[in-house]
Amino acid sequence: MDGGTAEAVSGPGRASFPFPYTPYRIQEQFMAALYAALEAGRVGIFESPTGTGKSLSLICGALSWLRDFEEKKQQEEARLLAPEGSGQEEKQPLASGGPACPNSRDVSGEPDWITAFVQKKEEQDLVHRLKEEQIRRKKREERLEKIRHNVQLKYAAKRKRSEEDETKRLLQLSKEILSEGAGAAVPEQLDHIEEELILAEYESDEEKKVASGLEEDDDDDLEEEHVTKIYYCSRTHSQLSQFVHEVQKSPFGKDTRLVSLGSRQNLCVNEEVRRLGALQLINDRCTEMQKNKHEKKSDAEVEGKKRRATRTVCPFYSYEQMQFLRDEVLVEVKDIEQLVTLGKETKACPYYGSRYAIPAAQLVVLPYQMLLHEATRSAAGIVLKDQVVIIDEAHNLIDTITCIHSAEVSGSQLCCAHSQLLQYMERYRKRLKAKNLMYIKQILYLLERFVVMLGGNVNQNPSCQAVSQTGTELKSINDFLFQSQIDNINLFKVQRYCEKSLISRKLFGFVERYGNPAPAVKTNKENQKLAGLQNFLMTLQQGSCKEGPLQSPPVEADNDQLRAASPLMHIEGFLSALTNANEDGRVILNRQGTIGQSSLKFLLLNPAVHFAKVVKECRAVIIAGGTMQPVADFREQLLSCAGVDPARIVEFSCGHVIPPENILPIVLCSGPSNQQLEFTYQTRDLPQMMDETGRILCNLCNVVPGGVVCFFPSYDYEKQVYAHWEKTGLLTRLATKKKIFQEPKKANQVEQVLAEYAKCIKRCSQAGGQMTGALLLSVVGGKMSEGINFSDDLGRCVIMVGMPYPNIKSPELQEKMTWLDKTMPRAASQAPSRVLIENLCMKAVNQSIGRAIRHQKDFASILLLDHRYSRPAILNKLPQWIRERTQVKSAFGSAFAELRKFHRGKSD
């Protein structure tokens, strides 16, 4: 760690940290810097290369600070709650200074006795609050302690649950026997299942101030005060599980109250709901079941008695059982899988049960989206005020925030949603209340105008409407709203209506029922209407034209596709995106071939607006990762734009645990035949450039043992080079030394290719002979460049062919560049858009080359093939531990000699 960085994070600290083994020096530095940043309430950008034990450093550093913070708080409480006689000297600062004269006045002009009275009152209020908090804390600790030690309590709870299940079963059986004789006395217009498809009467928030959410007695527990805690988030559930296992192994594993949060898709234990598959459908079905449970009885109960009796409620949504699950979660650290198992055993919902545990938890582990998306955060009951947030694996944080808040809908989704909603309205027109009809008509109008903006007609099959003028057009949000003539519609209200009425869920149920062949319908008139809907859905699925005959029913896969993507659900996301501020986003109209293939996309340009809320509320925010370079993006695009005071930002970067002689990074400026290496869009397709790359690889494969991973800028270029080598015979020469593997485009094939690649390397190292290992041709930004470890023999040499600049012809990127040039200051005479392009390129390079060194005894060589890497501005964007050891070689001969010496030295 360089001196400047050390000074930046020095301050209040701690000399030593509990650790499961003797920490590396850089881990001690990391924990000390983290502790100081949390204590001072900073926003920190922390970089610690993979293989340096970053997770454990985060756990031990952050939880040490939390433990100390809690101790200090309790000492302060004890001081303030001390009996009147003692501790007066310490309390003195709270009282007014100087002797009190009856008629003297303080600075504000108030008599001293009034000031003293106010201060005394404030003190009493504080003491009262602290007493209440102390009582609550004691109660919680006693309850958890009892559960920790009293096994009988668990068995009693289980026995009670099985008794309740049996009672419910017998009750249901009795009801069925009683109803058998009764028959259907009064013929109903619709059957029970179809009754559930009808929208309930809707009242907007202005009309009803009291929400019919949870029952009143539930609220006390939900409003439990949140203790100071750390929110730790990462990208994937597997990364979160890995982190929880590290906590379990750490010195804090036994006495930390940890809760893992996840989506319903990961935590739901109700098989009927899980079977729906798509996340949005699971969410809607779950919400609907809660609504059914909490629905208050209305005056019209008699009229709807039969209907309500059939409404499904979730058997796992038992408040008592969820409280029990909450306490179990807080007693012992559990990951998502253990939480689901516990939910099944206790017949309690892990999704809601885990949320009940948030207020009392000290460490909350959750995915990015749940923390970074305000609506999701609020729904989960996450309160960030004065808390600590640690965002790990944050190298893609800017892109993640942009993606979470961007949305795209296709022409076929718009037409399909319009058709479904129109059919729904026609079917139930007489049963829907005026307010529902009004909102449905507004949504239909929005869908119609969106299709017009793409150049189509909502009433015709989108697959048969050719687009007269193809291409991409960008508009500001306001321009899009005016030109599509929807600026007079309150999108906030429409969005709220969709959310509260669960219209997309009702519509999905309607299509499930009538979108398949042979529905159970009653009249010919209805039959014709619904047959029309079926035919339309089928034509959409098959992509056949309206005029053409219906050849065959849709295949099963298409049905699944429709099931997993109810179009109105996607469109709700797009409507929500349109409520962003005009300057923060753009609408992209992408007109392709047909209306069905065309799309509308909302692009968020300023991710800082959404991140600002997180930074503003939190006590401290730590953005951490293995490869955070270049950090300028985080500072400028995210933190400066979010209004963070530069003095509050702190950076920490540490070296690697491997000795300097275990890594050999080389920038190669020319190949074996002195061809200068410059892989620009203009030169990289030249045969001599592809030949030179092949010659470099042939030479390397002669001296590098085990696995060689070669990264290309794109799939297309990798394919082109492979085909060229095949034609020239170079591939055959390569194959004598290394077996060649190519990265597959399909994610489900990655595991198989990696397994075969590893098997081949192991076989070659054991057998000896001419074949020395394997060569893996990969793609920057592909499946192999992130999250895959090429440790030890799997990656003895990593090669980067050219500089993987993003496609600057992309309309999204061009708009982002224009926006940056307008809003950001120029840095070191470089336009912000130019800096962005370089940073995107180097972030991708750093992610890829960081795959090879994964632990202290690992070693590898890194080869950057392009003379442009030798520019100081580019070299400075490499991770510090690689940059310090990088050699720039203008000729291939000296580079090859270094590589041979390095690998021979390691094999001896």
NORCORCOR-V80423 format. One record per helix or strand of 3 or more residues. SS is the DSSP state (H for helix, E for strand). FROM is the first residue (numbers start at 0). TO is the last residue. If there is no record, write none. Layout:
ss->SS from->FROM to->TO
ss->SS from->FROM to->TO
This chain:
ss->H from->2 to->8
ss->H from->24 to->38
ss->E from->42 to->46
ss->H from->53 to->79
ss->H from->87 to->93
ss->H from->111 to->148
ss->H from->150 to->181
ss->H from->191 to->194
ss->H from->215 to->221
ss->E from->229 to->233
ss->H from->236 to->248
ss->E from->257 to->259
ss->H from->263 to->266
ss->H from->270 to->273
ss->H from->278 to->293
ss->H from->298 to->300
ss->H from->304 to->309
ss->H from->318 to->330
ss->H from->335 to->345
ss->H from->349 to->355
ss->E from->362 to->366
ss->H from->367 to->371
ss->H from->373 to->378
ss->E from->387 to->390
ss->H from->393 to->403
ss->E from->406 to->409
ss->H from->410 to->430
ss->H from->433 to->452
ss->H from->461 to->463
ss->E from->470 to->475
ss->H from->476 to->482
ss->H from->490 to->500
ss->H from->502 to->513
ss->H from->523 to->541
ss->H from->555 to->563
ss->H from->566 to->576
ss->H from->581 to->583
ss->E from->584 to->590
ss->E from->598 to->603
ss->H from->607 to->616
ss->E from->619 to->624
ss->H from->631 to->639
ss->H from->645 to->647
ss->E from->648 to->652
ss->H from->659 to->661
ss->E from->662 to->667
ss->H from->686 to->702
ss->E from->705 to->711
ss->H from->714 to->727
ss->H from->729 to->734
ss->E from->737 to->741
ss->H from->746 to->766
ss->E from->772 to->778
ss->H from->791 to->794
ss->E from->796 to->800
ss->H from->810 to->822
ss->H from->831 to->848
ss->E from->859 to->864
ss->H from->866 to->869
ss->H from->871 to->874
ss->H from->879 to->882
ss->E from->886 to->888
ss->H from->891 to->906
